[in-house]
Amino acid sequence: MAFLIAIFGLLIGTLAAHVAEAAMAKRALAKPACPFCTAPYRPLQWCATLAFLTGQGRCRQCGRYFRLPRLAAELFLALGWGLLVGLNGLNLRVAFAMLTLIPLAMIMVTDLEAKLVPNAIMLPAVGAIFILGILCGPALPTLKTWAWWHAPAGGLAGFIVLRLLVTLGVAVFGPGALGEGDITLATYAGMVVGFPLVIITLLLMIAYGGIGAAGVIIARKGSLRTAIPYGPFIVLGCATTLLWGPQILHWFLS
Ligand SMILES: [Zn+2]
């Protein structure tokens, strides 16, 4: 069951990645084509994961490899959906959690490719989660009790913390360290997991960010001059919280 859902996640992830690329380029959704030379992809190459698995990870015409963020988004959604259903079974609440991962997969593509968190993706997502959060509570698969304000309060916490981090980041590193888009993304993530688990999401985001920054410093032998996209750390923090947030919170408090 979980495996079938993971395969389905891969398909939806493929679609989400193409929609994200179209939103990023502000163009209409068209037949998938190479971003470098615009040669159309073969159907098997529409899904980056399948293309790499079958040794077709390069464009036929210009020979360049596909962009890896599409692969990251597809695997993120496949793994996220598979784990959600594997750990919790499939019910309406799990389906709600699965849906909230789709905009996050799209941000993996846009932020890793162009350090962009497009409003065309985030504003509808924030609007939808605001309404659903008030009506259905945070999107946690194991949630039993909730109040109408738990999801909006989580969003507010995400907004305030990232607003402070952006101000701080600009003061310390100059403009470009963290973007306005990261604030919108954290507001969304906060509403998805709600209060109090938004605290876990933000702590995980900082932990993942630290690991990521350390990785970049080691890879570049000592400097962190170029800003690294921060969105994926928020995305991973949110997904980890959806999967294991209550356990992590319990572990923190005990
Ligand atoms: Zn090409």
Residues whose N, C-alpha, C, O or C-beta is under 5 A from the ligand:
A	BS01	ZN	C34 F36 C37 T38 A39 C59 Q61 C62 G63
